[in-house]
């Protein structure tokens, strides 16, 4: 589904991502883990072209997307989320979801038309909002939501685009245990018929959810496989705990 | 370009919430009533000046309050439109509506040119780029032949509207200006409450997220920039017909500053804020004119107090009190 080959990003005098090869199989949940500073988020930014790779190639669904813009990649059905919750604070919960669905009209440069035309999406948007358990908050401004609910809203917004593949950047970051369980269940549910690549620190979440795990350290792939293989790999243990513990 | 226009217009959802909310309708109707009575109560030229600046501030607010872009060079569009309109009326002998149209189109083209370069930068850099271009426009206005340099273009005639109706009488012309400015402000309201306006708000709130949803944000920014420049031009062109004059004051950077002041004082991102801000600033300039340079000092003090005490502006504060968008 998604294939990165030889992906490299150099900042001045520093290689953040070094020659990474990664293949995500269709219909799987693939996790990307690694210690802080391993280059996970940079790698995400490269895949979605928020950063320009120094070298390497990205193939998505058989198409070379290396030279496409971020917005165009999203239009192909490869949609990302962000580490810090990305909602539109001043819009209501309903409007947050609707703004994504509005993409179906194509571009919205029609500044002369009333926004009432967006009412056509209300019912379906309400469905997405309810599916992530935010039905009671539908007319609240997003800024008023708790952190966990903002993440849920973000997922509802992303889902309404009906993407084929999701890139989730630490979907559980900064969440309490209750929220973690709710979002885990949600991710499991939405993975039906979709491909997911996620960066996650919470190892129990990774162990439960993912079919395959890639470990990054210092910008390079350290190990790849299912949870059992990866967790027993001496390199991975060393990278997480640090050298000199033998 | 919307692909499914037909289904858009046919949805039953449309009937649920057509147009603006009830309280805004009432406010606009009352405002219109007041404006119709106004020229019989105050000096009509003063009333027209207030309306032109209200439109100018609303145009600026479209860019700042809804697009999240702080331009520090809006005098360029206001001023160039003023010059072109004056030139068109005086030298080409165009009727008011065509002269104003010529000025407005000039502002739109200028906005397209400057905007397409400026939107590549963000924040303070964006403001600096717009200021730099506005200064170039000022220099052009100072040097070019047709602008009359220091003198400006004076004794600009008001030709017959549509070639039929004499516009010499200020009260008669007032109603034409009312039509243009009030219509402009309503149009800006519509822009902010359109599908386009929704995307604009999303970009203002969280640009990376808007990109990740598949929006080409730079195209939206450029569109709103051009729209804002166009309405600023409409205001400037109309102003030169009101005063029979286009001058360097219209393109000077202090004009760019004044519109920032009006918008922030009234409340950026609100519908009525720029109008209220324009009324206050223009009224002060007119009725405190005998104080001379002290007007600027008073303006400065009011601005400082405004920013310290109520950062959302007058209408922003009222909007919070009444818990309604105003």
Interface residues (C-beta under 8 A of the other chain):
Chain A: X48 X50 X69 X70 X71 X72 X74 X75 X79 X80 X81 X82 X86 X87 X88 X89 X90 X91 X95 X98 X99 X100 X102 X103 X105 X106 X107 X108 X109 X110 X111 X112 X113 X114 X115 X116 X117 X118 X119 X120 X122 X123 X157 X161
Chain B: X1 X2 X3 X4 X7 X8 X9 X11 X13 X14 X16 X17 X18 X19 X187 X190 X191 X193 X194 X195 X196 X197 X198 X199 X201 X202 X204 X205 X206 X208 X209 X210 X211 X212 X213 X214 X215 X216 X217 X219 X220 X223 X227
